[in-house]
């Protein structure tokens, strides 16, 4: 994962001082890569140890390792990946900017996608008796899409859109079941309540979120993260949805390939039933 993506991944969960440091690196990638820890600390009016701790928070052994990664990355401050949508943009330009935002979200998410966590999530689903899908608000839309897909697979998906019904579903899970919990912020109260109920029932929990150190991650057995930037009139949660859908598609494909014979049989039954609705 690039340094900038690492910073973006933890940004929401940083304190004010850490955000000040993060902003400096995000806004001055070329300049900061050539500065010493002392120079950065002096410019930000912070202690050297505070900059060092920030590098450690990103997963580095120290500032030198962090700076080495900065130096190896190429930046072009003349180019903006996500240009703001402006009122005088023509309709095609607006569409281009929205598409570019979605494309960049996919690219960034692919960069941080953990092979170990993806494999862990797939194994949990494949060994579960039933797979429950949970999410509220915009995340509920992704759950509905996941249910629509997994209905075609050999696994047994369970989904409802209403929150109280989701909470009831969570309460009847057991250790043989698993849940896919989707929350971009990772701090939604309703989803946290569902997660607590899932763990109370000793079921496995796969989390799909946009924030690495969110409250929900404490309950997860596997975590899959998305990265997205905001553009004007479009929040990062909307941009991240395309990345969430891509991760669901990846899990669905892995499940289908794990038992192709059974998957073909399920697909055949569904297609046969759906064909009855066609003229």
Secondary structure as UniProt FT lines:
FT   HELIX           3..10
FT   HELIX           11..13
FT   HELIX           16..27
FT   HELIX           29..32
FT   TURN            33..34
FT   HELIX           37..44
FT   HELIX           48..57
FT   TURN            58..59
FT   HELIX           63..72
FT   TURN            77..78
FT   TURN            87..88
FT   HELIX           91..112
FT   HELIX           115..126
FT   STRAND          131..134
FT   HELIX           138..150
FT   TURN            151..152
FT   STRAND          157..159
FT   HELIX           163..171
FT   TURN            175..176
FT   STRAND          178..183
FT   HELIX           189..200
FT   TURN            201..202
FT   STRAND          204..209
FT   TURN            212..213
FT   HELIX           215..219
FT   STRAND          222..225
FT   TURN            232..233
FT   HELIX           236..258
FT   HELIX           260..275
FT   TURN            276..277
//
